[in-house]
């Protein structure tokens, strides 16, 4: 019987693949203005939004999967992160008025009064809603 050693580089590559699977791409957005994401400036621009494996402790009465961290990636580098509210399609009518984005698409809106920019991503029957104040 012949034994083979697995090179450390191969093991490291498998670990990176596992990490990449934990960070699911939700879509690409374009911010027309700078916003504050987790209290830090996220300048106007185009970003890939990805769901992280980081979990938040749910508030009393909240579903354990009701909020998730998302990252904003630009040029292959994470440049910001924020909490997204996670809502299945079946529950959206109780939360939002008006039409949302089509399946597997994104909608970015400045909310009335200009107090928040809402990023609404719909993917796989689930809505990810991220509200961020504009940078002033």
VOGU-3710 file (C-alpha; in Angstrom, 3 decimals, decimal comma):
1> xxxxxxxxxx> 0,000/0,000/0,000  1,391/3,340/-1,020  0,916/6,415/1,212  0,829/9,917/-0,150  1,397/13,072/1,793  -0,929/15,936/1,024  1,089/19,124/0,548  0,323/21,959/2,958  -0,538/24,203/-0,011  -3,331/21,817/-1,039
11> xxxxxxxxxx> -4,782/21,803/2,473  -4,627/25,611/2,612  -6,424/25,759/-0,751  -9,224/23,553/0,547  -9,565/25,797/3,608  -9,884/28,860/1,355  -12,602/27,167/-0,706  -14,543/26,417/2,502  -14,201/30,060/3,597  -15,376/31,293/0,194
21> xxxxxxxxxx> -18,461/29,066/0,420  -19,324/30,669/3,784  -19,376/34,072/2,042  -22,193/33,976/-0,486  -22,361/36,726/-3,098  -25,754/38,446/-3,006  -25,207/40,761/-5,973  -23,615/43,974/-7,131  -24,855/47,414/-6,111  -24,067/50,962/-7,115
31> xxxxxxxxxx> -24,200/53,642/-4,436  -24,777/57,109/-5,916  -23,689/58,730/-2,658  -21,450/57,856/0,249  -23,028/56,156/3,263  -21,986/55,049/6,717  -21,673/51,276/6,994  -21,152/50,095/10,571  -20,247/53,700/11,422  -17,506/53,943/8,778
41> xxxxxxxxxx> -17,502/55,786/5,459  -18,419/53,731/2,396  -17,862/56,093/-0,563  -20,103/56,252/-3,629  -19,212/53,477/-6,049  -19,902/49,932/-7,171  -19,656/47,069/-4,694  -20,211/43,343/-4,572  -22,313/42,496/-1,510  -21,632/39,180/0,147
51> xxxxxxxxxx> -23,273/37,401/3,033  -20,816/36,377/5,744  -20,886/33,418/8,084  -20,849/35,799/11,077  -23,966/35,396/13,183  -25,677/37,979/15,361  -27,389/37,198/18,626  -31,146/37,580/17,957  -33,185/40,096/19,945  -35,968/38,756/22,159
61> xxxxxxxxxx> -38,742/37,371/19,928  -36,626/37,619/16,765  -35,868/34,700/14,484  -32,291/33,420/14,898  -31,711/34,086/11,180  -33,425/37,513/11,199  -30,215/39,503/10,824  -26,884/38,730/9,148  -23,657/40,589/8,506  -22,924/41,493/4,900
71> xxxxxxxxxx> -19,671/42,790/3,458  -19,108/45,337/0,713  -16,269/44,223/-1,562  -14,463/46,399/-4,083  -11,373/45,388/-6,040  -11,316/41,995/-4,287  -11,038/43,646/-0,873  -13,666/44,029/1,873  -14,079/47,770/2,410  -17,114/47,819/4,695
81> xxxxxxxxxx> -19,738/45,775/6,471  -23,222/46,246/7,827  -26,121/44,272/9,278  -28,859/43,164/6,881  -32,390/42,301/7,948  -33,315/38,923/6,438  -36,964/38,424/5,434  -38,476/35,527/3,455  -40,690/36,513/0,486  -43,785/35,202/2,295
91> xxxxxxxxxx> -43,333/37,785/5,072  -42,397/40,857/2,961  -45,943/42,200/2,517  -46,152/42,778/6,286  -42,918/44,793/6,267  -42,625/46,804/3,049  -45,020/48,790/0,913  -44,753/48,877/-2,838  -42,828/46,658/-5,188  -39,446/45,295/-4,283
101> xxxxxxxxxx> -36,757/44,077/-6,628  -37,367/41,133/-8,938  -35,894/37,765/-7,965  -32,068/37,817/-8,097  -31,877/41,583/-8,418  -31,086/44,655/-6,350  -32,754/47,958/-5,609  -31,047/50,986/-4,010  -33,252/53,868/-2,821  -32,800/57,071/-0,882
111> xxxxxxxxxx> -35,673/56,984/1,584  -38,039/59,948/2,102  -36,390/62,774/3,941  -32,921/61,562/2,945  -32,258/60,009/6,347  -31,304/56,583/4,989  -30,199/54,758/1,870  -31,875/51,368/1,589  -30,215/48,518/-0,262  -32,758/45,777/-0,966
121> xxxxxxxxxx> -31,453/42,525/-2,415  -33,762/39,658/-3,327  -32,111/36,303/-3,888  -33,475/32,768/-3,673  -36,829/33,804/-2,196  -35,154/35,788/0,577  -34,902/39,570/0,973  -31,832/41,243/2,455  -32,518/44,828/3,533  -29,655/47,099/4,526
131> xxxxxx> -30,370/50,622/5,802  -27,454/53,030/6,066  -27,375/56,763/6,805  -25,850/58,999/4,140  -22,352/60,331/4,817  -22,544/64,070/5,462
//
